[in-house]
């Protein structure tokens, strides 16, 4: 959905598209392709192997998906044989956060493991403290949403934000401060009101600090999966990434069945398309369930 208007300001979306509410041609972007790599890695090695994850990033890499400039150099260095822990840059971008949902889900019941793995995963490509802090915030949000969804508990915005910001502040206080600002946003009003409010409050750009807060706000200000994603995309900016992150948190809470069928059917379905991703998700959930039974 976000790919259709990626880079568009909020006002341009409103003027030329009205309200984006469909998935267009169903082609996914770099966010999903890197997320697939993490899912594959966790399926093969549930304790998380950064070297294996980096290898999956390289194997899955397709430039037409819309990757940021720095990732090309990282992939080239990995292909030449450089170690995963020597290729990351000082990027403060949102690339570590956009792909991290599977880690938040898979370690949702082990907060210490979740934090450690989220930071480790981000460092493959993003070594700036804000890039890592944004990834941690997104992973924690998915983990908390999963926990609440499993227990069928309503999400309390204040405690949800407090728990995330407390952990994130240990990595970067600026990202934590931006997250805390979500608490001052109003939940009343329709989608247009929420979109305008979030668009005015946050940068919604390629930075971790600018992209993660509006994604979480889109989830916390709404009451359904579809409203969360539509809000995130229509805020403008780095729409594919903000939309992907908001959808990941909402999906963790509401579940796969909450995704409108008319959004699922048109999705690309090639070698690593819709059916492959759904199967990966189910397999990872079954692996997690088996782990918990053995605890």
C-alpha positions as CSV (number, residue, x, y, z in Angstrom):
1,X,0.0,0.0,0.0
2,X,2.7,2.4,1.0
3,X,4.8,1.7,-2.2
4,X,2.2,3.6,-4.3
5,X,2.9,6.9,-2.6
6,X,6.4,6.5,-1.2
7,X,8.0,9.9,-0.7
8,X,4.8,11.8,-1.2
9,X,4.0,14.6,1.3
10,X,0.7,14.3,3.2
11,X,-0.8,17.1,1.2
12,X,0.1,15.6,-2.1
13,X,-1.5,12.3,-1.2
14,X,-4.7,14.0,-0.1
15,X,-4.8,16.1,-3.3
16,X,-4.0,13.4,-5.9
17,X,-5.1,10.2,-4.2
18,X,-7.7,11.2,-1.7
19,X,-7.3,8.3,0.8
20,X,-5.1,5.4,-0.2
21,X,-6.9,2.2,0.9
22,X,-5.8,-0.6,-1.4
23,X,-2.6,-2.5,-2.1
24,X,-2.3,-1.4,-5.7
25,X,-0.3,-3.9,-7.8
26,X,0.6,-5.9,-4.7
27,X,4.4,-5.6,-5.1
28,X,6.3,-5.5,-1.8
29,X,9.4,-3.4,-1.1
30,X,12.7,-3.7,0.7
31,X,11.0,-3.7,4.1
32,X,9.3,-7.1,3.4
33,X,12.3,-8.6,1.5
34,X,14.6,-8.1,4.5
35,X,11.9,-9.2,6.9
36,X,11.7,-12.5,4.9
37,X,15.4,-12.9,5.5
38,X,14.9,-12.7,9.3
39,X,12.0,-15.1,9.2
40,X,14.1,-17.6,7.2
41,X,17.0,-17.2,9.6
42,X,14.9,-17.7,12.7
43,X,13.2,-20.7,11.2
44,X,16.5,-22.3,10.6
45,X,18.3,-21.1,13.7
46,X,15.8,-20.1,16.5
47,X,18.5,-18.7,18.7
48,X,19.2,-16.1,16.0
49,X,22.4,-16.2,14.0
50,X,23.5,-12.8,12.6
51,X,25.8,-14.4,10.1
52,X,23.0,-16.5,8.7
53,X,20.7,-13.5,8.7
54,X,23.2,-11.4,6.7
55,X,23.6,-14.3,4.3
56,X,19.8,-14.3,3.7
57,X,19.8,-10.6,3.2
58,X,22.3,-11.1,0.4
59,X,20.6,-14.0,-1.2
60,X,17.2,-12.2,-1.2
61,X,18.5,-8.8,-2.4
62,X,16.8,-7.3,-5.4
63,X,17.6,-3.6,-6.0
64,X,14.2,-2.8,-7.6
65,X,12.6,-3.2,-4.2
66,X,13.7,0.3,-3.3
67,X,16.7,-0.2,-0.9
68,X,18.5,2.8,0.6
69,X,21.9,3.7,-0.9
70,X,24.1,2.3,1.9
71,X,22.7,-1.2,1.7
72,X,24.2,-1.7,-1.7
73,X,27.7,-1.3,-0.2
74,X,26.9,-3.6,2.7
75,X,25.6,-6.3,0.3
76,X,28.7,-6.0,-1.9
77,X,31.0,-6.3,1.1
78,X,29.1,-9.4,2.4
79,X,29.4,-10.9,-1.1
80,X,33.1,-10.4,-1.0
81,X,33.3,-12.3,2.2
82,X,33.4,-9.6,4.9
83,X,32.1,-10.7,8.3
84,X,28.6,-9.6,9.2
85,X,30.0,-7.6,12.2
86,X,32.3,-5.5,10.0
87,X,29.9,-4.2,7.3
88,X,27.4,-2.1,9.2
89,X,27.5,1.7,8.8
90,X,26.8,4.6,11.1
91,X,23.3,5.0,9.6
92,X,20.5,6.5,11.8
93,X,18.0,5.3,9.3
94,X,14.9,3.1,9.8
95,X,16.3,0.1,7.9
96,X,17.0,-1.9,11.1
97,X,13.4,-1.2,12.4
98,X,11.5,-1.9,9.2
99,X,12.4,-5.6,9.1
100,X,12.5,-6.5,12.7
101,X,8.9,-7.7,13.4
102,X,9.7,-11.4,13.4
103,X,12.2,-10.9,16.3
104,X,9.6,-9.0,18.3
105,X,7.1,-11.8,17.8
106,X,9.4,-14.7,18.3
107,X,10.9,-13.5,21.6
108,X,7.8,-11.8,22.9
109,X,7.8,-13.7,26.1
110,X,11.5,-13.2,26.9
111,X,12.2,-9.5,27.2
112,X,15.9,-9.8,27.8
113,X,16.4,-12.0,24.7
114,X,14.2,-9.7,22.6
115,X,16.3,-6.6,23.5
116,X,19.6,-8.4,22.9
117,X,18.5,-9.9,19.6
118,X,16.9,-6.7,18.3
119,X,20.1,-4.7,18.9
120,X,22.2,-7.5,17.4
121,X,20.0,-7.7,14.3
122,X,20.1,-3.9,13.8
123,X,23.9,-3.8,14.0
124,X,24.3,-5.9,10.8
125,X,23.5,-2.8,8.9
126,X,22.9,0.1,11.4
127,X,25.4,1.0,14.0
128,X,24.3,4.5,14.9
129,X,22.5,4.5,18.3
130,X,19.4,6.0,16.8
131,X,19.2,3.3,14.1
132,X,19.5,0.7,16.8
133,X,17.1,2.5,19.2
134,X,14.4,2.6,16.5
135,X,14.8,-1.1,15.8
136,X,14.5,-1.9,19.5
137,X,11.4,0.3,19.8
138,X,9.7,-1.5,16.9
139,X,10.7,-5.0,18.2
140,X,9.4,-4.1,21.7
141,X,6.1,-2.8,20.2
142,X,5.6,-6.0,18.2
143,X,6.5,-8.1,21.3
144,X,4.1,-6.3,23.6
145,X,1.3,-6.4,20.9
146,X,1.9,-10.1,20.5
147,X,1.7,-10.6,24.3
148,X,-1.5,-8.6,24.6
149,X,-3.0,-10.4,21.6
150,X,-2.2,-13.8,23.0
151,X,-3.7,-12.9,26.3
152,X,-6.6,-11.1,24.7
153,X,-5.8,-8.0,26.7
154,X,-6.6,-4.5,25.7
155,X,-3.6,-2.3,25.1
156,X,-3.1,0.6,27.5
157,X,-1.4,3.3,25.6
158,X,0.4,4.9,28.6
159,X,1.9,1.6,29.9
160,X,2.7,0.4,26.4
161,X,4.7,3.6,25.6
162,X,6.3,3.7,29.0
163,X,7.7,0.2,28.8
164,X,9.1,0.8,25.3
165,X,10.5,4.3,26.0
166,X,12.2,3.1,29.2
167,X,14.2,0.4,27.3
168,X,14.9,2.6,24.3
169,X,16.2,5.5,26.5
170,X,19.1,3.3,27.5
171,X,20.2,3.3,23.8
172,X,19.1,6.8,22.7
173,X,17.2,9.5,24.6
174,X,16.1,11.4,21.5
175,X,14.2,8.4,20.0
176,X,12.7,7.7,23.4
177,X,11.5,11.4,23.7
178,X,9.8,11.2,20.3
179,X,8.0,8.0,21.3
180,X,6.8,9.6,24.5
181,X,5.2,12.4,22.5
182,X,2.6,9.8,21.2
183,X,1.0,10.0,24.6
184,X,-0.2,13.6,24.0
185,X,-2.1,12.7,20.7
186,X,-5.9,12.6,20.7
187,X,-7.7,9.3,20.0
188,X,-11.0,11.0,19.3
189,X,-12.1,11.9,15.7
190,X,-12.1,10.0,12.4
191,X,-9.2,8.7,10.3
192,X,-8.6,12.1,8.7
193,X,-8.2,13.7,12.1
194,X,-5.7,11.1,13.2
195,X,-3.8,11.2,10.0
196,X,-3.4,15.0,10.1
197,X,-2.5,14.9,13.8
198,X,0.3,12.3,13.3
199,X,1.5,14.0,10.1
200,X,1.9,17.2,12.0
201,X,3.6,15.7,15.0
202,X,6.4,13.5,13.3
203,X,8.8,13.7,10.5
204,X,7.8,10.4,8.8
205,X,11.1,10.3,7.0
206,X,13.8,7.7,6.5
207,X,15.3,8.2,9.9
208,X,14.5,5.8,12.7
209,X,13.6,8.7,15.0
210,X,11.2,10.1,12.4
211,X,9.6,6.8,11.2
212,X,9.0,4.6,14.2
213,X,6.9,7.0,16.3
214,X,4.3,7.6,13.6
215,X,4.0,3.9,13.0
216,X,3.4,3.2,16.7
217,X,1.0,6.2,16.9
218,X,-1.0,4.8,14.0
219,X,-1.6,1.6,16.0
220,X,-2.2,3.2,19.3
221,X,-4.7,5.8,18.0
222,X,-6.9,3.2,16.1
223,X,-8.9,0.2,16.9
224,X,-8.4,-2.1,13.9
225,X,-5.7,-3.5,11.6
226,X,-7.1,-1.8,8.5
227,X,-7.5,1.6,10.2
228,X,-3.9,1.4,11.5
229,X,-2.4,0.7,8.1
230,X,-4.5,3.3,6.2
231,X,-3.6,5.9,8.8
232,X,0.1,5.1,8.6
233,X,0.3,5.2,4.8
234,X,-1.8,8.3,4.4
235,X,0.4,10.3,6.7
236,X,2.9,10.6,3.8
237,X,6.7,10.5,3.8
238,X,8.4,7.1,3.9
239,X,5.1,5.5,3.5
240,X,6.1,1.9,2.7
241,X,8.3,1.7,5.9
242,X,5.9,3.5,8.3
243,X,3.0,1.4,6.9
244,X,5.0,-1.8,7.2
245,X,5.9,-1.1,10.8
246,X,2.4,0.0,11.8
247,X,1.0,-3.1,10.1
248,X,3.4,-5.4,11.9
249,X,2.4,-4.1,15.3
250,X,-1.3,-4.2,14.4
251,X,-0.9,-7.7,12.9
252,X,0.8,-9.0,16.1
253,X,-2.1,-7.7,18.1
254,X,-5.2,-8.4,15.9
255,X,-3.9,-11.5,14.1
256,X,-3.7,-12.7,10.5
257,X,-7.5,-13.0,10.2
258,X,-7.9,-9.3,10.7
259,X,-6.2,-8.5,7.4
260,X,-8.9,-7.7,4.8
261,X,-9.1,-10.4,2.2
262,X,-9.1,-7.8,-0.6
263,X,-5.7,-6.7,0.6
264,X,-4.3,-10.3,0.6
265,X,-5.5,-11.7,-2.7
266,X,-3.7,-9.2,-5.0
267,X,-0.3,-9.6,-3.3
268,X,2.5,-10.7,-5.6
269,X,2.9,-14.5,-5.4
270,X,6.1,-15.5,-7.0
271,X,8.9,-17.6,-5.5
272,X,9.0,-15.6,-2.3
273,X,5.6,-14.0,-2.5
274,X,2.3,-14.2,-0.6
275,X,2.0,-17.9,-0.1
276,X,5.7,-18.3,0.9
277,X,5.5,-15.5,3.4
278,X,2.3,-16.8,5.0
279,X,3.8,-20.3,5.2
280,X,6.9,-18.8,6.9
281,X,4.7,-17.0,9.4
282,X,2.7,-20.0,10.2
283,X,5.9,-22.1,10.5
284,X,7.5,-19.6,12.9
285,X,4.3,-19.5,15.0
286,X,4.3,-23.3,15.2
287,X,8.0,-23.4,16.2
288,X,7.3,-20.8,18.9
289,X,4.3,-22.8,20.2
290,X,6.4,-25.9,20.4
291,X,9.2,-24.1,22.2
292,X,6.7,-22.8,24.8
293,X,5.2,-26.3,25.3
294,X,8.7,-27.6,26.2
295,X,9.4,-24.9,28.7
